[in-house]
Amino acid sequence: MKQQVGIEAIAVAIPRRYLAIEDLAVARGVAPAKYTVGLGALEMAVADPSEDTVALAATAATRLLRAHDIDVSQIGMLVVGTETGVDHSKPVASFVQGLLGLPRTMRTFDTQHACYGGTAALMAACDWIASGSAGGKSALVVCSDIARYGMQSAGEPTQGGAAVAMLVSARPELLAIDHGTSGVFSTDVHDFWRPIGRREAVVDGHYSIECYLEAVAGAYRAWRERATARGFLNDASMPRSEQLARMIYHAPFCKMARKAHLHVRRCELEELAGAPLDAAALAREEREGAASFDAQVAASLLLASRVGNTYTGSLYLGLASLLHAQGTELAGQRMGLFSYGSGCSSEMFSGVVGPRAAEIIAAARLDELLADRTRIDIVEYERIMQLPREGTIAASPVPGTFGFAGVRDDRRTYAGSAAVA
Ligand code: HMG
């Protein structure tokens, strides 16, 4: 039997403040429905400078280790997927290793390719375990980012931030990944990038949507071919995506997941018909596509709608949202996951939900994380946005979390501890 590999447990860290998206719309003189309906957003996480990529990553990793009582001597690899690291050379992974006091007997590094960096990290960990190189050890994979486009820009309502920490092992009790079945698609495009030294991303927004849609179709087809060969998809008369219990998409904003799902269906329907859809088929697809989105995708978007874009963590927040909402009923079922990183690189893969998924995700206490946040007004949001990158916030981090505490002797320092009072 093939070696099992995948996600054993998951934990999340989100900034402690948020802005209601309607408040942003009113302040920018935009109809709120453009953001709530047009983009599918409700709230947006606002990270202050103390909640940087390292602090969020260390907080999520601490929560994971504590909630599941993980023996750190059994972790042999720590990989952080991020595109908003804090140093050109020293990886976020080594800060996390130090803050958590993890053993020295592990491989540590960061992976970067825009939002795809988290999936690059996850797949590196899966390959390491499946190859036997891990020698029975597990990997800690953390996706951590602050999504920042800047005030008054078209991307402003699609900002956010979070970290997702995952234990990856040969005991994938949350999600057993169909290792070796991924479909990939990549190409050199300037859809979104962040030149060295700049804090805000540069984006060609509408073009980035086109790039994403081209990538999802390409990666999906490549995955479908391999999944069909492995016998996961047996009915050639219907869209193969419908043979997955759920689909989770990278969600820079929730409406993007809807666009992606409808695009995948449309490509499949046209392939099945051998021609572009006629008017009657298009009218039918308008109804059926909407119903398919509601059934297959909507439940994975809860956190994205309340936190915003989280770059590398987005897909895995989608997984957490879905299992939080439907973990019990999905046990034993196969789902598809699509990861997209601008630039671009993308990957479609699949996995089977473990029997203990609902219990494991409950330990992430997602409802509490959302409820514990403070809603801020537009004035406070704009004040925080204008704080210098290395500005510090007086309040010390609550136990069990970390915060950036300033630069001393050219070294970034952090306050906080893994201990919970
Ligand atoms: P925009 O140009 O201001 O918005 O920016 P728009 O005019 O395209 O409108 C947005 C939607 O609202 C449209 O819906 C409108 O019709 C609708 P659609 O036609 O697309 O379905 N709308 C309304 N709906 C209801 N009531 C109204 C109303 N008015 C308009 N009154 C854009 C939108 C997404 C381009 C912008 O926010 C942006 O640039 N965002 C950042 C880029 C982005 O998220 N790209 C996504 C793909 S790339 C990606 O996923 C990678 C990424 O995560 C980075 C990485 O990899 O690291 C970004």
Boltz pocket constraint, residues with backbone or C-beta under 6 A from the ligand:
constraints:
  - pocket:
      binder: B
      contacts: [[A, 31], [A, 33], [A, 34], [A, 35], [A, 37], [A, 38], [A, 39], [A, 83], [A, 113], [A, 114], [A, 115], [A, 116], [A, 154], [A, 155], [A, 156], [A, 157], [A, 158], [A, 191], [A, 192], [A, 203], [A, 204], [A, 205], [A, 206], [A, 208], [A, 209], [A, 212], [A, 250], [A, 251], [A, 252], [A, 253], [A, 255], [A, 256], [A, 309], [A, 311], [A, 340], [A, 341], [A, 342]]
      max_distance: 6.0
